[in-house]
Amino acid sequence: MSIEPAPGPVGNLVVRPINAADHLAFVRAQRSVSFLQTPAWGRVKTEWRSESLGWFDGPRLVGAGLVLYRPVPRLDRFTLAYLPEGPVIDWSGELGGWLDPLAARLRSRGAFAIRLGPPVVTDTWSAAQVKEGLADPGAGRLTDLPGRRDPVGTRVSAGLEAAGWLPQSPQDGFGVGHPQFKYEVPLAGRTEDELLGGMNQQWRRNIKKAAKEGVKVSVGTSAQDLKAFHDLYVHTAGRDGFTPRPLRYFETMFAALGAEDPERITLYLAHHQGDLVAATVMVRVGAHAVYAYGASATAKREVRGSNACQWAMIRDALAAGCDVHDLRGITPTLDADDPHVGLVRFKSGLGGRAVRYAGEWDLPLRPMVYRAFDLYMRRRGR
């Protein structure tokens, strides 16, 4: 079997299981893959059953996907098959040749529906456009701005809808799945000075302030460092009103991703005079670096530990040859009265761009079971 990146047009594809080693080799042959589509992520999501699937054109492995399976409550013989931010296939061509054999395979294994998130962009807005939108009282959402449409992403969304797939991404950008709207800072071909120059004045000032105040950013390497991060993360959750993940989740995440690649996941800790003031987690697959988690102390916010952590991650991603620093989810709001607008302001200050992905889509394979599942999720408040 040969392993190659996903090509352009292909023949009749066959989907079948692959082992973790072949899956990882395929991932490593790609320029950019979501960490949610690595074999190790299946070992992190312990509440789901996982499987690596490959698309074969004859003997060649030309596509791969991590599938997470979750049973339907009270109907354990049926499962939802979920491919977060995947699969890793050629999304630029005809989709039926890729997705039809996937649907046939999963239906034969008891899936009542497939949920996937094509890793393709549909719209992009520059930091300057976002800034103008934030200042314009008539612009309530990113989608009110002109932006730039991406032909591949637009074609993927239209093709999925025409084939009977159902869009799942909520209007506000946040839901139970992974975010449709994100913020990204392009790194390819840029220097540190150019990246600093692309930031707004407040971001540059805060990075300088952190250095002047003596904030030191180090890489965490011990269980004690991870516990310190988690304590600060729980504090942040209480202040900002979200439900924190348990320490065991992060222990599993660092163990699984680190075992797959020692440079896959990194913990950054910002200290000021011995006090932990901020911490972040970066995950990198190939040329794609992701700001996955962050935490900050309520005290000493004036020393700008969070800005120092972000700058440390960006510098390391740049040094590693990454194409992009992905700051993950934002909501599309530009409304000054929306509590989520602060996140947009914070991230857009780094320069870069706001992006809208194709979002998550469902294909019901057993419509009656799917309707029962959808009703159950609605009653739970999704």
C-alpha positions as CSV (number, residue, x, y, z in Angstrom):
1,M,0.0,0.0,0.0
2,S,1.3,3.4,-0.9
3,I,0.4,6.5,1.1
4,E,-0.1,9.8,-0.7
5,P,-1.8,13.1,-0.1
6,A,-5.3,13.4,-1.4
7,P,-5.1,14.0,-5.2
8,G,-7.4,15.7,-7.6
9,P,-9.8,13.5,-9.7
10,V,-9.9,9.8,-8.6
11,G,-11.6,6.6,-9.8
12,N,-14.0,4.4,-7.8
13,L,-12.9,4.8,-4.2
14,V,-13.2,2.1,-1.5
15,V,-13.6,3.1,2.2
16,R,-12.2,0.6,4.7
17,P,-10.5,0.7,8.2
18,I,-6.9,1.5,8.5
19,N,-4.6,1.1,11.4
20,A,-3.3,4.1,13.5
21,A,0.2,3.9,12.0
22,D,-1.1,4.2,8.4
23,H,-3.5,7.0,9.4
24,L,-0.7,8.9,11.1
25,A,1.6,8.5,8.1
26,F,-1.1,10.0,5.9
27,V,-1.6,12.9,8.3
28,R,2.1,13.6,8.2
29,A,2.0,13.7,4.4
30,Q,-0.4,16.7,4.5
31,R,0.5,20.3,4.9
32,S,-2.4,21.0,7.3
33,V,-4.8,18.7,9.2
34,S,-7.0,19.5,12.2
35,F,-5.8,17.8,15.4
36,L,-9.3,16.5,15.7
37,Q,-8.5,14.2,12.7
38,T,-5.4,12.6,14.2
39,P,-5.5,9.0,15.5
40,A,-4.6,10.3,18.9
41,W,-7.8,12.3,19.2
42,G,-9.8,9.1,19.3
43,R,-7.9,8.2,22.5
44,V,-8.7,11.6,24.0
45,K,-12.5,11.2,23.4
46,T,-12.9,8.3,25.8
47,E,-16.7,8.6,25.8
48,W,-16.9,7.8,22.1
49,R,-15.7,4.7,20.2
50,S,-13.3,5.6,17.5
51,E,-12.1,4.2,14.2
52,S,-9.7,5.3,11.5
53,L,-11.0,5.0,7.9
54,G,-9.1,5.3,4.7
55,W,-10.2,6.0,1.1
56,F,-8.4,3.8,-1.4
57,D,-7.9,4.3,-5.1
58,G,-6.7,0.8,-5.9
59,P,-3.7,0.3,-3.6
60,R,-3.2,4.0,-2.9
61,L,-4.5,5.6,0.3
62,V,-5.8,8.9,-0.9
63,G,-8.0,10.1,2.0
64,A,-8.4,9.4,5.8
65,G,-10.8,10.2,8.6
66,L,-11.1,9.7,12.3
67,V,-14.7,8.6,13.0
68,L,-16.1,8.9,16.5
69,Y,-19.2,6.8,17.3
70,R,-21.8,7.6,19.9
71,P,-24.8,5.3,20.6
72,V,-28.4,6.6,20.6
73,P,-29.9,6.7,24.1
74,R,-32.0,3.6,24.6
75,L,-31.1,2.4,21.1
76,D,-27.6,1.2,21.6
77,R,-27.4,-0.7,18.3
78,F,-27.5,2.6,16.4
79,T,-24.7,5.2,16.5
80,L,-24.0,8.7,15.3
81,A,-20.8,8.7,13.2
82,Y,-18.9,12.0,13.7
83,L,-15.9,13.3,11.8
84,P,-15.0,16.6,13.5
85,E,-13.3,19.0,11.1
86,G,-12.9,16.2,8.6
87,P,-12.4,14.0,6.8
88,V,-9.1,14.7,5.1
89,I,-10.0,14.3,1.5
90,D,-9.9,16.4,-1.7
91,W,-12.8,18.8,-1.1
92,S,-12.2,20.7,-4.3
93,G,-13.6,18.1,-6.7
94,E,-16.8,16.1,-7.0
95,L,-18.0,15.1,-3.5
96,G,-20.1,12.1,-4.3
97,G,-17.2,9.9,-5.1
98,W,-15.8,10.6,-1.7
99,L,-18.9,10.8,0.5
100,D,-21.1,8.1,-1.0
101,P,-18.8,5.2,-0.2
102,L,-18.4,6.7,3.3
103,A,-22.1,6.7,3.8
104,A,-22.5,3.1,2.6
105,R,-19.7,1.9,4.9
106,L,-21.1,3.7,8.0
107,R,-24.7,2.7,7.3
108,S,-23.7,-1.0,7.0
109,R,-22.0,-0.6,10.5
110,G,-25.2,0.7,12.2
111,A,-24.8,4.4,11.9
112,F,-28.1,6.3,11.8
113,A,-26.5,9.5,10.7
114,I,-23.1,11.0,9.7
115,R,-22.0,14.4,11.0
116,L,-18.9,16.0,9.5
117,G,-17.2,19.4,9.3
118,P,-15.5,20.1,6.0
119,P,-12.2,21.9,6.7
120,V,-12.9,24.5,3.9
121,V,-13.4,28.2,4.2
122,T,-16.4,29.9,2.7
123,D,-15.8,33.6,3.7
124,T,-12.9,35.7,4.9
125,W,-12.8,39.2,6.5
126,S,-9.6,41.1,7.1
127,A,-8.7,42.6,10.4
128,A,-9.3,46.1,8.9
129,Q,-12.8,45.1,7.8
130,V,-13.6,43.6,11.2
131,K,-12.4,46.9,12.8
132,E,-14.6,49.0,10.5
133,G,-17.5,46.7,11.3
134,L,-17.0,47.0,15.0
135,A,-17.1,50.8,14.6
136,D,-20.2,50.8,12.4
137,P,-23.5,50.7,14.4
138,G,-25.3,49.5,11.3
139,A,-23.2,46.3,11.1
140,G,-24.5,43.7,13.5
141,R,-22.7,40.6,12.2
142,L,-19.7,39.7,10.2
143,T,-22.0,38.5,7.5
144,D,-23.3,42.1,7.1
145,L,-19.8,43.0,5.8
146,P,-18.7,42.4,2.2
147,G,-15.8,40.0,2.9
148,R,-14.3,37.6,0.3
149,R,-16.1,34.5,-0.8
150,D,-14.1,31.3,-1.4
151,P,-15.3,29.4,-4.4
152,V,-14.3,25.9,-3.0
153,G,-16.1,26.4,0.3
154,T,-19.1,27.8,-1.5
155,R,-19.2,24.9,-3.8
156,V,-18.8,22.4,-1.0
157,S,-21.8,23.9,1.0
158,A,-24.0,23.9,-2.1
159,G,-23.0,20.4,-3.0
160,L,-23.7,19.0,0.5
161,E,-27.1,20.7,0.5
162,A,-28.0,19.3,-2.9
163,A,-27.0,15.8,-1.8
164,G,-29.4,15.9,1.2
165,W,-27.0,17.0,4.0
166,L,-28.5,19.2,6.7
167,P,-26.5,22.2,8.1
168,Q,-26.0,22.1,11.9
169,S,-24.1,25.3,12.7
170,P,-26.1,27.7,14.8
171,Q,-26.5,31.3,13.8
172,D,-24.5,32.7,16.7
173,G,-21.5,30.7,15.8
174,F,-21.3,28.6,19.0
175,G,-23.0,25.3,19.5
176,V,-22.4,21.7,20.7
177,G,-20.1,21.1,17.8
178,H,-16.9,22.8,16.7
179,P,-17.0,26.5,15.7
180,Q,-17.9,27.7,12.2
181,F,-16.5,31.2,12.7
182,K,-12.8,31.4,13.7
183,Y,-10.0,33.9,13.9
184,E,-6.6,33.2,12.2
185,V,-3.3,34.9,11.8
186,P,-1.4,34.0,8.6
187,L,2.3,33.3,9.3
188,A,3.7,32.0,6.0
189,G,6.4,34.3,4.5
190,R,6.2,36.8,7.4
191,T,8.7,37.9,10.0
192,E,8.2,38.7,13.7
193,D,8.5,42.4,12.9
194,E,5.8,42.1,10.2
195,L,3.5,40.2,12.6
196,L,4.0,42.9,15.3
197,G,3.3,45.5,12.6
198,G,0.0,43.8,11.7
199,M,-1.3,44.1,15.3
200,N,-3.2,47.0,16.5
201,Q,-1.4,49.5,18.8
202,Q,-3.0,48.2,21.9
203,W,-1.7,44.6,21.3
204,R,1.8,45.9,20.6
205,R,1.7,48.1,23.7
206,N,0.5,45.1,25.9
207,I,3.2,42.8,24.6
208,K,5.8,45.5,25.5
209,K,4.1,46.1,28.9
210,A,4.4,42.4,29.7
211,A,8.1,42.4,29.0
212,K,8.7,45.6,30.9
213,E,6.8,44.3,33.9
214,G,9.0,41.2,33.9
215,V,6.5,38.6,32.8
216,K,8.3,35.3,32.0
217,V,6.7,32.7,29.7
218,S,7.9,29.2,30.0
219,V,6.9,25.8,28.7
220,G,5.3,23.5,31.2
221,T,6.7,20.0,31.3
222,S,5.4,18.4,34.6
223,A,2.2,17.1,36.1
224,Q,2.5,20.0,38.6
225,D,2.6,22.5,35.7
226,L,-0.5,20.9,34.2
227,K,-2.3,21.1,37.6
228,A,-1.3,24.7,37.9
229,F,-2.8,25.4,34.5
230,H,-6.0,23.6,35.4
231,D,-6.4,25.5,38.7
232,L,-6.2,28.8,36.7
233,Y,-8.5,27.4,34.0
234,V,-11.1,26.6,36.6
235,H,-10.8,30.0,38.1
236,T,-11.3,31.5,34.6
237,A,-14.3,29.4,34.0
238,G,-15.9,30.6,37.2
239,R,-15.2,34.2,36.3
240,D,-16.3,34.0,32.7
241,G,-19.3,31.7,33.1
242,F,-18.4,28.5,31.3
243,T,-18.2,24.8,32.4
244,P,-14.6,23.7,32.8
245,R,-13.3,20.3,31.7
246,P,-11.8,18.1,34.5
247,L,-8.1,17.8,35.1
248,R,-8.3,14.1,33.9
249,Y,-9.3,15.3,30.5
250,F,-6.2,17.4,30.1
251,E,-4.0,14.6,31.5
252,T,-5.4,12.3,28.8
253,M,-5.1,14.9,26.1
254,F,-1.4,15.7,26.8
255,A,-0.5,12.0,27.2
256,A,-2.3,10.9,23.9
257,L,-1.2,13.8,21.7
258,G,2.3,13.9,23.1
259,A,2.8,10.1,22.6
260,E,1.8,10.6,18.9
261,D,4.3,13.4,18.4
262,P,6.4,15.1,21.0
263,E,5.8,18.5,19.4
264,R,2.1,18.0,19.0
265,I,0.9,19.8,22.2
266,T,2.6,22.5,24.3
267,L,1.7,24.2,27.6
268,Y,2.7,27.8,28.1
269,L,2.9,29.4,31.6
270,A,3.2,33.2,32.2
271,H,4.6,34.1,35.6
272,H,5.0,37.5,37.2
273,Q,7.1,37.6,40.4
274,G,6.4,33.9,41.0
275,D,2.6,34.2,40.4
276,L,1.0,32.3,37.5
277,V,-1.0,35.1,35.7
278,A,-1.9,33.3,32.4
279,A,-1.5,30.0,30.6
280,T,-2.3,28.7,27.2
281,V,-2.3,25.3,25.3
282,M,-1.1,25.1,21.7
283,V,-1.6,22.1,19.4
284,R,0.3,21.8,16.2
285,V,-0.2,19.4,13.3
286,G,2.1,20.0,10.3
287,A,1.9,23.7,9.4
288,H,-1.3,24.4,11.4
289,A,-0.9,25.8,15.0
290,V,-4.0,26.1,17.2
291,Y,-4.6,28.1,20.3
292,A,-6.7,25.4,22.0
293,Y,-7.2,26.6,25.6
294,G,-6.4,29.6,27.7
295,A,-6.6,30.8,31.3
296,S,-5.9,34.0,33.1
297,A,-5.8,35.3,36.7
298,T,-8.2,38.1,37.7
299,A,-5.4,39.7,39.8
300,K,-2.5,41.3,38.0
301,R,-4.3,41.6,34.7
302,E,-2.4,44.9,34.2
303,V,0.9,42.9,33.6
304,R,-0.7,41.4,30.4
305,G,0.2,37.8,30.8
306,S,-2.3,36.7,28.2
307,N,-0.7,38.9,25.6
308,A,2.7,37.5,26.5
309,C,1.4,33.9,26.1
310,Q,-0.1,34.6,22.7
311,W,3.1,36.2,21.5
312,A,5.2,33.3,22.7
313,M,2.9,30.8,20.8
314,I,3.0,32.9,17.6
315,R,6.8,33.1,17.7
316,D,7.1,29.4,18.3
317,A,4.6,28.6,15.5
318,L,6.5,30.9,13.1
319,A,9.9,29.3,14.0
320,A,8.3,25.8,13.4
321,G,7.4,26.9,9.8
322,C,3.7,27.1,10.4
323,D,1.4,28.7,7.9
324,V,-1.3,29.9,10.3
325,H,-1.9,30.6,14.0
326,D,-5.5,29.5,14.6
327,L,-7.2,31.2,17.5
328,R,-10.3,29.0,17.2
329,G,-13.8,30.2,17.7
330,I,-15.5,33.5,17.7
331,T,-19.1,34.5,17.2
332,P,-20.0,36.5,14.1
333,T,-21.3,39.4,16.3
334,L,-20.2,43.0,15.8
335,D,-22.9,44.3,18.2
336,A,-21.3,46.4,21.0
337,D,-24.0,45.2,23.4
338,D,-23.4,41.5,22.7
339,P,-21.3,39.9,25.5
340,H,-19.3,37.9,22.9
341,V,-18.1,41.0,21.1
342,G,-15.1,41.3,23.5
343,L,-13.7,38.0,22.1
344,V,-13.9,39.4,18.6
345,R,-12.1,42.6,19.6
346,F,-9.4,40.7,21.5
347,K,-8.5,38.3,18.7
348,S,-8.9,40.8,15.8
349,G,-6.3,43.0,17.5
350,L,-3.7,40.5,16.4
351,G,-4.2,41.4,12.8
352,G,-5.0,38.4,10.6
353,R,-8.5,37.6,9.5
354,A,-11.9,36.3,10.6
355,V,-13.0,33.2,8.7
356,R,-16.2,31.3,8.2
357,Y,-15.9,27.6,7.5
358,A,-18.5,25.4,5.8
359,G,-19.7,24.3,9.3
360,E,-21.0,21.0,10.4
361,W,-23.5,18.9,8.4
362,D,-25.6,15.9,9.1
363,L,-26.6,13.1,6.6
364,P,-29.5,11.1,8.0
365,L,-29.0,7.4,7.1
366,R,-32.0,6.1,9.1
367,P,-34.5,9.0,9.1
368,M,-36.8,7.7,11.8
369,V,-33.9,7.2,14.2
370,Y,-32.4,10.5,13.3
371,R,-35.6,12.3,14.0
372,A,-35.8,10.6,17.4
373,F,-32.2,11.6,18.1
374,D,-32.8,15.2,17.0
375,L,-35.9,15.4,19.3
376,Y,-33.9,14.0,22.2
377,M,-31.1,16.6,21.7
378,R,-33.6,19.5,21.4
379,R,-35.2,18.4,24.7
380,R,-31.7,18.4,26.3
381,G,-31.2,21.9,25.0
382,R,-28.5,20.5,22.6
